[in-house]
Amino acid sequence: MAVRAGYALALLLAVVILNFTLIHIAPGDIADTIAGDMGGATEEVMAQIRADYGLDKPFPVQLGIYLGNVVRLDFGYSFFFNTPVTSLIAERLPATLLLVFTAQIFALVIGVVLGVISARRPHGLLSHFVTLLALFGYSAPVFWTGIMLLIGLSLLLPLFPVAGMIDVALIDAPLWRQYLSVAHHLFLPALTLASIFLALYSRLTRASMLEVLGADYIRTARAKGLSERDTVYRHALKNSLGPVVTLAGLQFSAVVSGAVLVETVFSWPGLGTLALQSILARDTPTILGILFFSALVVIVGNLLTDLALRLIDPRIRGGGG
Amino acid sequence: MMKRFVAASSALAMAVALQAGAALADDGAKRGGTLIWAVQNTPRHLNPAVQSGIATGEPGNQLFAAPLRYDEDWTPQPYLAESWSTSADGLTVTLNLVKGATFHDGTPIKSSDVAFSIRTVQENHPFKTMFAPVDSVETPDDHTAVIKLSKPHPALLLAMSSQLLPIIPEHVYGDGQDPKTHPANAENVVGSGPFKLVEFKRDQHIILERNDDFFIDGRPYLDKVVMRIIKDGAARTIALENGEAHLSGFEQNPRDINRLKKASGVTATSEGVAYAAIGPIAWLAFNTAADGPTGNKKVRQAIAYAVDRDFVNKAIMLGTSTPALTGIHPGSPFYEPNVETYDLDLDKANALLDEAGYPRGADGTRFKLTVDYGWAGIKAQAEYIKPQLKKVGIDVEIRSSPDFPTWAKRVGGHDFEMTWDVVFNWGDPVIGVHRTYASSNIKKGVIWSNTQSYANPRVDELMEMAGSETDPARRKALYSEFQKIIAEDVPVYHTYALPYHTIYSDKVGNPPVGIWATVSPLDRVYLK
């Protein structure tokens, strides 16, 4: 466990240094952004901005100052918004986590169910339909899927809201109504984000189940007289979930980056939109803060995957790690 | 003495008449309701005194009032100043403030706040020309502000709109902190305007509620204004179509505009003088100081003849934009359409290039040029001139920039030959037009300065004179000559005025469609 923690720290440090360097190399800086945002600025104003934010110091000095602050958990102030980076991230992180976890759950549940259905009748009509649907979701660009869903389920059939996380009119309503509104707003974005990974999980479940269903102990269970339902769900499913959960863990970082596009289409106020905006604005402290916390989220996600695997597959418990 | 008295009293009479007129126009207005306003970007903060732009302006105009307002056309209307007068020599402008106006925390609005606000804008706002001639602001009593100018400054009246001179409280901002980063800019805003801030959640919404103690009786009509920040254009269009949002301004995507024009229950308009105080003009800029061909006036004129302005307006902008023939917006009273328009003429273009000393080579090419563009919305324009200029033997390479700061760095650093750009007039030419053509504003490293390195002493002279000419007819004549010369010299080739549209639902009464459009106070807007 200590070795794991060591690796995690080294990874975080590498992420910070690499990204700091990359941002520094990109042409333009916050002074150009602010000048653009303001519709023009004078040389004096721009020089003042650069001096205020320490951008006139040599690169190694800037990096050193930043690292020194990070070690003390001081992530600085956003150049663009003039608020502490930690509070900007704290504002947005819950929204992204909600989206990402819901999307993963949608993808896993729907994917596994579809996979099981197609494994039970591998050459049936339903199985082919499931395969087609899954491939479609996988190959269509996620922002296209999002806009199509918006047009279909928000404009043509006004079932879902078009943007945002919550109905602003409910600002004084009781909590349960607010939660319901968030769920209503969450459905389309989570479904969009899930559509990419649905394919993977359903195909993998199908393949994994087919393999397991051909194993000896399944034949034994059937011979024993166990009902088909018991055979499939109690024995086969649990054993075929291993690969799917592993994949889900590996895909975690892909889900987090896919969230950027989905958040943009649905105006979901998460870290994704903040990240994109900060990069375009060259808001260095915010970008680095977000990248640091994203790396942290991915590391934690992988740890959770390991735990889940241990729960499902007793052979993995004990030893190692 | 007599002249001054006549001037002052006629101004007073006019102001009173206008006030009465304004009240009549709101017949049928109903009180109450919440307006849902879809906006395009998250502002950095909510104080337009230290920040230009639309993202801050849209909420800022609701939170802060100003001495004057321009609801429909270019005629100034009383706002915090119930009357005003200019001395005969044009060096003194006196504002008589409304009595009984208070800030959101109950403190009375005094002339010292007006003086403080002008000083704050002078020191912090990026547009230095707005109040540069203001030497001092005297405050003989709490409701009189006397602005003393170093030279006549006709742009002053427009500069006193709430987009450019919001009246901010001295007792909050005078505490020694830098006004640009003051905490009151985004939280617990103490404003002077028709609406108070309830909540500002970045990338989500800005919630405003009626200021019950607003100094105009009975206004604002709306109980609440909810500004929903929806960055994606398609999502905004859907929200306006399905009624989730009642209002949106500065919509400029031709497809979205045409779609909304056809939709039922909404109106998409850019009629008359709408957005004329923003005055956005798109043009193809040339680096006149480059070693290469763009330094030659004949080459620039040839390119102007070769690029078809009509095609850009009809095919690329899908007929939604208005052609722009000069550096001054078509909706401005100073617009001069009788200039060389460079209508499509490939023969003339070819002849000029030959004359300039750039004959065609064996393969038909005369020379190569690069064209830059800074954002996706203007990409099609950059791509269009490649095949078009090939017809006259110019080989164009399109240089794209991944984002705005990259492009701004290039163009600001004069590292370009041609670039597409959009620059705003900001109402009076002194504020947003002079900066592009003044030889004194050639500043490397600063975007939207005179990045073309254009220098014409007569143009400098004309702008200097027109900037301080108080007689409207003489001023118009000066700007006419100015526009004719820059059309002749072509430091930039003006193509179209951005088709900013205001979209509003049938439920909205008195929608903001005047010269400032949605960057004006919405106290007269109501829901039917």
Interface residues (C-beta under 8 A of the other chain):
Chain A: A26 P27 G28 D29 D32 T33 I34 A35 G36 D37 M38 G39 G40 A41 T42 E43 V45 M46 F80 F81 N82 T83 L88 E91 R92 I147 L150 I151 S154 L155 P158 P161 V162 A163 G164 M165 V168 A169 I171 T264 V265 F266 S267 P269 T273 L274 Q277 I279 L280 A281 R282
Chain B: T34 I36 T42 R44 H45 Q51 S52 G53 A55 P126 F127 K128 T181 A186 E199 K201 R202 D203 Q204 H205 I207 V226 R228 I229 I230 K231 D232 A234 A235 R236 I238 A239 E241 N242 E244 D403 F404 P405 T406 A408 K409 R410 G412 F424 W426 R435 K443 G445 V446 I447 W448 S449
